[in-house]
Amino acid sequence: MHETGEKEARRSFGWRVSPGWAAGLAAAGSLRDPKRMEPFHLSTFLTESIGSGAAILTTVAFFPQVLRTWRKGGEDGLSWAMLVLYLAGLGLWFAYGVLLTSMPLMLANGITGMLVLLILGLKAWRATQRARLRATGLAEDSPQ
């Protein structure tokens, strides 16, 4: 590492970052021997592990809602406004993940966004069915 880069690394992280830190982190030996790992490696590994764990949990947590919406045919009590705002937020989180090149952010928010789109589609499909039934007078809530 040239001198300017080394000074910048020390100023940013408080320790010297070796040029091959990514390769060192991926090597099985560096993961087994903590003495060989520099603090930056552990910090990056820990950060990505926490991000990945959070991404998995928040994405998996949305699956029961999708199943409930599927079983109830779109009548699940979630408002259109909530779903649209949630989808917009997921889109922004996804864009943030792209800017940071963070795979956990991109995957979690991309997958959850697709699940929200599925729920919106189910709600729209069910609303269309109800409107058709009302128009023919076959709906349970249509006036007789």
Residue pairs with C-beta under 8 A, 6 or more apart in sequence:
1 9
1 16
1 17
1 18
1 19
6 16
9 15
9 16
9 17
10 16
13 39
13 40
14 39
15 38
15 39
15 40
16 38
17 38
17 40
18 24
18 38
21 38
21 40
21 41
21 44
24 30
24 36
24 37
24 38
24 41
25 31
25 37
25 41
25 44
25 45
29 36
30 36
30 37
30 41
31 37
31 45
34 42
48 104
51 102
51 104
51 105
52 104
54 104
54 108
55 104
55 105
55 107
55 108
56 108
58 108
58 112
59 107
59 108
59 111
59 112
59 115
62 112
62 115
62 116
63 115
65 76
65 78
65 115
65 119
66 115
66 118
66 119
68 76
69 76
69 78
69 119
69 122
69 123
70 122
73 122
73 126
73 129
74 119
74 122
74 123
74 124
74 125
74 126
74 127
75 126
76 119
76 123
78 119
78 123
80 120
80 123
83 116
83 119
83 120
83 123
84 120
86 116
87 113
87 116
87 117
87 120
90 109
90 112
90 113
90 116
91 109
91 113
93 105
93 108
93 109
94 105
94 106
94 109
94 110
94 113
96 102
96 105
97 103
97 104
97 105
97 106
97 109
98 106
130 139
133 139
133 142
134 141
134 142
137 144
